[in-house]
Amino acid sequence: MREWLKDRRERKCLTQEQASELCGISRSYYTHIENDVKTPTVKVAKVIAEVLDFDWTSFFKEEGSLKEHFP
């Protein structure tokens, strides 16, 4: 699971459904991304990052470095 992504979403007080709607993607796709089942495309990563306010490249970095970015 991408805990850092869940934390970012929760900090914005959004449900997965709300986040997916704001990002223009299906809830199931968003859930798969948050659960680390799927990696988003660059386009989707950029949209999610804009909605949740983080650097989109975080999706493509090692988990250890993500923990440093999102304590």
MOPAC internal coordinates of N, CA, C and O (Angstrom, degrees):
PM7 1SCF
backbone

  N    0.0000 0     0.00 0     0.00 0    0    0    0
  C    1.4503 1     0.00 0     0.00 0    1    0    0
  C    1.5218 1   109.39 1     0.00 0    2    1    0
  O    1.2310 1   121.26 1   -37.27 1    3    2    1
  N    1.2972 1   115.20 1   142.73 1    3    2    1
  C    1.4629 1   120.76 1   175.18 1    5    3    2
  C    1.5234 1   108.04 1   -89.47 1    6    5    3
  O    1.2310 1   121.38 1   -97.10 1    7    6    5
  N    1.3274 1   114.97 1    82.90 1    7    6    5
  C    1.4703 1   120.39 1  -178.80 1    9    7    6
  C    1.5203 1   111.33 1   -57.48 1   10    9    7
  O    1.2310 1   120.63 1   142.64 1   11   10    9
  N    1.3212 1   116.40 1   -37.36 1   11   10    9
  C    1.4604 1   119.74 1  -178.93 1   13   11   10
  C    1.5319 1   111.16 1   -61.93 1   14   13   11
  O    1.2310 1   120.40 1   144.07 1   15   14   13
  N    1.3318 1   116.83 1   -35.93 1   15   14   13
  C    1.4595 1   120.14 1   179.26 1   17   15   14
  C    1.5289 1   110.38 1   -71.23 1   18   17   15
  O    1.2310 1   120.81 1   137.34 1   19   18   17
  N    1.3165 1   116.06 1   -42.66 1   19   18   17
  C    1.4630 1   120.40 1   176.49 1   21   19   18
  C    1.5247 1   109.96 1   -59.79 1   22   21   19
  O    1.2310 1   120.32 1   136.29 1   23   22   21
  N    1.3169 1   116.99 1   -43.71 1   23   22   21
  C    1.4694 1   121.15 1   178.79 1   25   23   22
  C    1.5228 1   111.50 1   -60.63 1   26   25   23
  O    1.2310 1   120.47 1   137.20 1   27   26   25
  N    1.3281 1   116.71 1   -42.80 1   27   26   25
  C    1.4712 1   120.07 1   179.52 1   29   27   26
  C    1.5324 1   110.31 1   -62.77 1   30   29   27
  O    1.2310 1   120.82 1   136.40 1   31   30   29
  N    1.3382 1   116.04 1   -43.60 1   31   30   29
  C    1.4643 1   120.51 1   179.41 1   33   31   30
  C    1.5200 1   110.67 1   -62.68 1   34   33   31
  O    1.2310 1   120.54 1   134.49 1   35   34   33
  N    1.3312 1   116.57 1   -45.51 1   35   34   33
  C    1.4599 1   120.66 1  -178.89 1   37   35   34
  C    1.5268 1   111.79 1   -66.55 1   38   37   35
  O    1.2310 1   119.90 1   146.96 1   39   38   37
  N    1.3156 1   117.81 1   -33.04 1   39   38   37
  C    1.4716 1   120.32 1   176.50 1   41   39   38
  C    1.5241 1   111.39 1   -63.33 1   42   41   39
  O    1.2310 1   120.81 1   151.47 1   43   42   41
  N    1.3211 1   116.05 1   -28.53 1   43   42   41
  C    1.4627 1   121.29 1   177.26 1   45   43   42
  C    1.5321 1   110.98 1   -87.62 1   46   45   43
  O    1.2310 1   120.62 1  -177.11 1   47   46   45
  N    1.3388 1   116.42 1     2.89 1   47   46   45
  C    1.4759 1   122.63 1  -179.82 1   49   47   46
  C    1.5271 1   111.89 1    57.64 1   50   49   47
  O    1.2310 1   121.12 1  -136.58 1   51   50   49
  N    1.3247 1   115.46 1    43.42 1   51   50   49
  C    1.4551 1   121.18 1  -179.74 1   53   51   50
  C    1.5176 1   110.78 1  -113.81 1   54   53   51
  O    1.2310 1   120.72 1   -35.61 1   55   54   53
  N    1.3201 1   116.23 1   144.39 1   55   54   53
  C    1.4611 1   121.00 1   169.49 1   57   55   54
  C    1.5216 1   107.44 1   -83.25 1   58   57   55
  O    1.2310 1   120.58 1   -10.62 1   59   58   57
  N    1.3139 1   116.49 1   169.38 1   59   58   57
  C    1.4655 1   119.45 1   175.59 1   61   59   58
  C    1.5222 1   110.08 1   -61.16 1   62   61   59
  O    1.2310 1   120.71 1   140.87 1   63   62   61
  N    1.3115 1   116.26 1   -39.13 1   63   62   61
  C    1.4653 1   120.89 1   178.83 1   65   63   62
  C    1.5266 1   111.05 1   -61.17 1   66   65   63
  O    1.2310 1   120.28 1   133.58 1   67   66   65
  N    1.3193 1   117.07 1   -46.42 1   67   66   65
  C    1.4650 1   120.86 1  -179.82 1   69   67   66
  C    1.5244 1   111.08 1   -65.02 1   70   69   67
  O    1.2310 1   120.68 1   136.79 1   71   70   69
  N    1.3213 1   116.31 1   -43.21 1   71   70   69
  C    1.4684 1   120.19 1   179.71 1   73   71   70
  C    1.5236 1   110.44 1   -62.27 1   74   73   71
  O    1.2310 1   120.53 1   135.71 1   75   74   73
  N    1.3178 1   116.59 1   -44.29 1   75   74   73
  C    1.4626 1   119.54 1  -179.37 1   77   75   74
  C    1.5286 1   111.10 1   -63.65 1   78   77   75
  O    1.2310 1   120.15 1   140.36 1   79   78   77
  N    1.3264 1   117.33 1   -39.64 1   79   78   77
  C    1.4622 1   120.67 1   178.49 1   81   79   78
  C    1.5260 1   111.09 1   -63.48 1   82   81   79
  O    1.2310 1   120.44 1   135.63 1   83   82   81
  N    1.3282 1   116.76 1   -44.37 1   83   82   81
  C    1.4614 1   120.64 1   178.67 1   85   83   82
  C    1.5285 1   111.93 1   -63.50 1   86   85   83
  O    1.2310 1   120.99 1   149.73 1   87   86   85
  N    1.3250 1   115.71 1   -30.27 1   87   86   85
  C    1.4653 1   121.12 1  -179.21 1   89   87   86
  C    1.5249 1   112.47 1   -87.00 1   90   89   87
  O    1.2310 1   120.43 1   167.72 1   91   90   89
  N    1.3205 1   116.78 1   -12.28 1   91   90   89
  C    1.4531 1   119.90 1   179.78 1   93   91   90
  C    1.5205 1   113.90 1    74.67 1   94   93   91
  O    1.2310 1   120.89 1  -151.08 1   95   94   93
  N    1.3414 1   115.91 1    28.92 1   95   94   93
  C    1.4632 1   120.82 1   178.04 1   97   95   94
  C    1.5274 1   108.75 1  -127.49 1   98   97   95
  O    1.2310 1   120.71 1   -15.18 1   99   98   97
  N    1.3169 1   116.25 1   164.82 1   99   98   97
  C    1.4592 1   119.30 1  -179.66 1  101   99   98
  C    1.5220 1   110.40 1   -70.71 1  102  101   99
  O    1.2310 1   121.36 1   -25.68 1  103  102  101
  N    1.3215 1   115.00 1   154.32 1  103  102  101
  C    1.4648 1   119.57 1   178.23 1  105  103  102
  C    1.5179 1   110.29 1   -61.66 1  106  105  103
  O    1.2310 1   119.99 1   140.06 1  107  106  105
  N    1.3326 1   117.63 1   -39.94 1  107  106  105
  C    1.4667 1   119.42 1  -178.27 1  109  107  106
  C    1.5289 1   111.08 1   -64.25 1  110  109  107
  O    1.2310 1   120.29 1   140.91 1  111  110  109
  N    1.3297 1   117.04 1   -39.09 1  111  110  109
  C    1.4690 1   119.87 1   177.92 1  113  111  110
  C    1.5215 1   109.72 1   -65.19 1  114  113  111
  O    1.2310 1   120.48 1   135.22 1  115  114  113
  N    1.3339 1   116.68 1   -44.78 1  115  114  113
  C    1.4650 1   119.75 1   178.42 1  117  115  114
  C    1.5265 1   110.39 1   -60.12 1  118  117  115
  O    1.2310 1   120.41 1   134.85 1  119  118  117
  N    1.3288 1   116.81 1   -45.15 1  119  118  117
  C    1.4684 1   121.35 1  -179.56 1  121  119  118
  C    1.5207 1   110.59 1   -60.97 1  122  121  119
  O    1.2310 1   120.26 1   138.71 1  123  122  121
  N    1.3251 1   117.12 1   -41.29 1  123  122  121
  C    1.4703 1   120.52 1   178.00 1  125  123  122
  C    1.5298 1   110.91 1   -62.84 1  126  125  123
  O    1.2310 1   120.49 1   142.00 1  127  126  125
  N    1.3163 1   116.66 1   -38.00 1  127  126  125
  C    1.4691 1   120.38 1   177.93 1  129  127  126
  C    1.5237 1   109.85 1   -66.86 1  130  129  127
  O    1.2310 1   120.37 1   132.14 1  131  130  129
  N    1.3316 1   116.89 1   -47.86 1  131  130  129
  C    1.4586 1   120.74 1  -179.00 1  133  131  130
  C    1.5310 1   111.69 1   -63.22 1  134  133  131
  O    1.2310 1   120.59 1   144.49 1  135  134  133
  N    1.3282 1   116.47 1   -35.51 1  135  134  133
  C    1.4666 1   120.76 1   179.91 1  137  135  134
  C    1.5201 1   112.86 1   -84.03 1  138  137  135
  O    1.2310 1   120.27 1  -175.54 1  139  138  137
  N    1.3315 1   117.09 1     4.46 1  139  138  137
  C    1.4614 1   123.53 1   177.58 1  141  139  138
  C    1.5306 1   112.47 1    64.02 1  142  141  139
  O    1.2310 1   121.03 1  -151.71 1  143  142  141
  N    1.3337 1   115.64 1    28.29 1  143  142  141
  C    1.4614 1   121.03 1   175.12 1  145  143  142
  C    1.5230 1   109.10 1   -84.74 1  146  145  143
  O    1.2310 1   120.97 1   145.01 1  147  146  145
  N    1.3418 1   115.76 1   -34.99 1  147  146  145
  C    1.4589 1   121.63 1   179.23 1  149  147  146
  C    1.5181 1   109.50 1  -129.17 1  150  149  147
  O    1.2310 1   121.64 1   -29.24 1  151  150  149
  N    1.3259 1   114.47 1   150.76 1  151  150  149
  C    1.4529 1   120.76 1   173.03 1  153  151  150
  C    1.5227 1   106.58 1  -102.48 1  154  153  151
  O    1.2310 1   120.30 1   -48.35 1  155  154  153
  N    1.3221 1   117.02 1   131.65 1  155  154  153
  C    1.4572 1   118.51 1  -178.03 1  157  155  154
  C    1.5209 1   112.27 1   -69.95 1  158  157  155
  O    1.2310 1   121.01 1   -23.18 1  159  158  157
  N    1.3270 1   115.68 1   156.82 1  159  158  157
  C    1.4534 1   119.79 1   170.39 1  161  159  158
  C    1.5222 1   107.76 1   -66.31 1  162  161  159
  O    1.2310 1   120.44 1   -14.92 1  163  162  161
  N    1.3050 1   116.76 1   165.08 1  163  162  161
  C    1.4611 1   120.46 1   178.03 1  165  163  162
  C    1.5214 1   109.84 1   -58.74 1  166  165  163
  O    1.2310 1   120.34 1   136.64 1  167  166  165
  N    1.3276 1   116.95 1   -43.36 1  167  166  165
  C    1.4717 1   121.04 1  -179.57 1  169  167  166
  C    1.5308 1   111.00 1   -59.12 1  170  169  167
  O    1.2310 1   120.35 1   132.53 1  171  170  169
  N    1.3293 1   116.93 1   -47.47 1  171  170  169
  C    1.4641 1   121.22 1  -179.48 1  173  171  170
  C    1.5293 1   110.20 1   -68.34 1  174  173  171
  O    1.2310 1   119.98 1   140.11 1  175  174  173
  N    1.3212 1   117.65 1   -39.89 1  175  174  173
  C    1.4660 1   121.27 1   178.65 1  177  175  174
  C    1.5299 1   110.27 1   -57.98 1  178  177  175
  O    1.2310 1   120.80 1   138.21 1  179  178  177
  N    1.3385 1   116.07 1   -41.79 1  179  178  177
  C    1.4625 1   120.26 1   179.82 1  181  179  178
  C    1.5261 1   111.76 1   -65.22 1  182  181  179
  O    1.2310 1   120.49 1   140.59 1  183  182  181
  N    1.3233 1   116.67 1   -39.41 1  183  182  181
  C    1.4656 1   120.11 1   179.84 1  185  183  182
  C    1.5271 1   110.48 1   -67.71 1  186  185  183
  O    1.2310 1   120.26 1   132.96 1  187  186  185
  N    1.3246 1   117.11 1   -47.04 1  187  186  185
  C    1.4688 1   120.61 1   179.31 1  189  187  186
  C    1.5273 1   109.82 1   -59.82 1  190  189  187
  O    1.2310 1   120.78 1   135.74 1  191  190  189
  N    1.3208 1   116.11 1   -44.26 1  191  190  189
  C    1.4622 1   120.75 1  -179.55 1  193  191  190
  C    1.5274 1   111.60 1   -62.00 1  194  193  191
  O    1.2310 1   120.75 1   142.15 1  195  194  193
  N    1.3179 1   116.18 1   -37.85 1  195  194  193
  C    1.4687 1   119.36 1   178.60 1  197  195  194
  C    1.5260 1   110.42 1   -67.75 1  198  197  195
  O    1.2310 1   120.40 1   136.94 1  199  198  197
  N    1.3171 1   116.84 1   -43.06 1  199  198  197
  C    1.4675 1   121.03 1  -178.94 1  201  199  198
  C    1.5277 1   111.13 1   -66.26 1  202  201  199
  O    1.2310 1   120.57 1   138.95 1  203  202  201
  N    1.3374 1   116.52 1   -41.05 1  203  202  201
  C    1.4663 1   120.36 1  -174.92 1  205  203  202
  C    1.5299 1   113.37 1   -99.61 1  206  205  203
  O    1.2310 1   120.39 1  -179.22 1  207  206  205
  N    1.3326 1   116.86 1     0.78 1  207  206  205
  C    1.4660 1   122.77 1   171.86 1  209  207  206
  C    1.5330 1   113.90 1    65.47 1  210  209  207
  O    1.2310 1   121.06 1  -114.93 1  211  210  209
  N    1.3224 1   115.58 1    65.07 1  211  210  209
  C    1.4665 1   121.37 1   172.33 1  213  211  210
  C    1.5172 1   109.19 1  -152.31 1  214  213  211
  O    1.2310 1   120.47 1    -8.47 1  215  214  213
  N    1.3214 1   116.71 1   171.53 1  215  214  213
  C    1.4643 1   122.52 1  -179.79 1  217  215  214
  C    1.5254 1   109.31 1   -74.74 1  218  217  215
  O    1.2310 1   119.92 1   -58.44 1  219  218  217
  N    1.3204 1   117.76 1   121.56 1  219  218  217
  C    1.4601 1   122.37 1  -175.59 1  221  219  218
  C    1.5233 1   113.37 1   -59.75 1  222  221  219
  O    1.2310 1   119.88 1   155.44 1  223  222  221
  N    1.3188 1   117.83 1   -24.56 1  223  222  221
  C    1.4638 1   119.61 1  -179.06 1  225  223  222
  C    1.5309 1   112.03 1   -71.08 1  226  225  223
  O    1.2310 1   120.48 1   169.81 1  227  226  225
  N    1.3260 1   116.68 1   -10.19 1  227  226  225
  C    1.4650 1   120.41 1   178.49 1  229  227  226
  C    1.5256 1   112.01 1   -58.56 1  230  229  227
  O    1.2310 1   120.01 1   151.97 1  231  230  229
  N    1.3212 1   117.58 1   -28.03 1  231  230  229
  C    1.4573 1   120.64 1   178.30 1  233  231  230
  C    1.5273 1   112.12 1   -64.30 1  234  233  231
  O    1.2310 1   120.49 1   156.28 1  235  234  233
  N    1.3169 1   116.67 1   -23.72 1  235  234  233
  C    1.4489 1   121.16 1  -171.83 1  237  235  234
  C    1.5255 1   113.42 1  -110.37 1  238  237  235
  O    1.2310 1   120.63 1  -166.22 1  239  238  237
  N    1.3303 1   116.39 1    13.78 1  239  238  237
  C    1.4590 1   122.22 1   177.28 1  241  239  238
  C    1.5165 1   109.39 1  -103.95 1  242  241  239
  O    1.2310 1   121.00 1   -15.86 1  243  242  241
  N    1.3044 1   115.70 1   164.14 1  243  242  241
  C    1.4607 1   120.29 1   177.20 1  245  243  242
  C    1.5158 1   110.22 1   -65.40 1  246  245  243
  O    1.2310 1   120.53 1   -30.95 1  247  246  245
  N    1.3266 1   116.58 1   149.05 1  247  246  245
  C    1.4637 1   121.66 1  -177.41 1  249  247  246
  C    1.5274 1   111.53 1   -58.74 1  250  249  247
  O    1.2310 1   120.15 1   142.34 1  251  250  249
  N    1.3126 1   117.32 1   -37.66 1  251  250  249
  C    1.4562 1   120.05 1  -179.36 1  253  251  250
  C    1.5197 1   112.01 1   -58.55 1  254  253  251
  O    1.2310 1   120.77 1   137.63 1  255  254  253
  N    1.3243 1   116.13 1   -42.37 1  255  254  253
  C    1.4558 1   118.58 1  -179.79 1  257  255  254
  C    1.5276 1   111.43 1   -71.55 1  258  257  255
  O    1.2310 1   120.05 1   153.12 1  259  258  257
  N    1.3338 1   117.52 1   -26.88 1  259  258  257
  C    1.4584 1   120.19 1   177.38 1  261  259  258
  C    1.5150 1   111.00 1   -65.25 1  262  261  259
  O    1.2310 1   120.74 1   141.66 1  263  262  261
  N    1.3207 1   116.19 1   -38.34 1  263  262  261
  C    1.4619 1   119.81 1   179.25 1  265  263  262
  C    1.5265 1   109.97 1   -62.42 1  266  265  263
  O    1.2310 1   120.64 1   147.34 1  267  266  265
  N    1.3099 1   116.38 1   -32.66 1  267  266  265
  C    1.4601 1   119.35 1   176.82 1  269  267  266
  C    1.5166 1   110.84 1   -69.56 1  270  269  267
  O    1.2310 1   119.84 1   144.18 1  271  270  269
  N    1.3379 1   117.91 1   -35.82 1  271  270  269
  C    1.4500 1   121.27 1  -179.52 1  273  271  270
  C    1.5122 1   113.15 1   -74.80 1  274  273  271
  O    1.2310 1   120.60 1   148.57 1  275  274  273
  N    1.3374 1   116.46 1   -31.43 1  275  274  273
  C    1.4556 1   121.16 1  -175.64 1  277  275  274
  C    1.5196 1   110.65 1  -126.66 1  278  277  275
  O    1.2310 1   119.79 1  -106.66 1  279  278  277
  N    1.3406 1   118.00 1    73.34 1  279  278  277
  C    1.4732 1   120.36 1  -178.02 1  281  279  278
  C    1.5139 1   112.37 1   -66.75 1  282  281  279
  O    1.2310 1   120.10 1   180.00 1  283  282  281

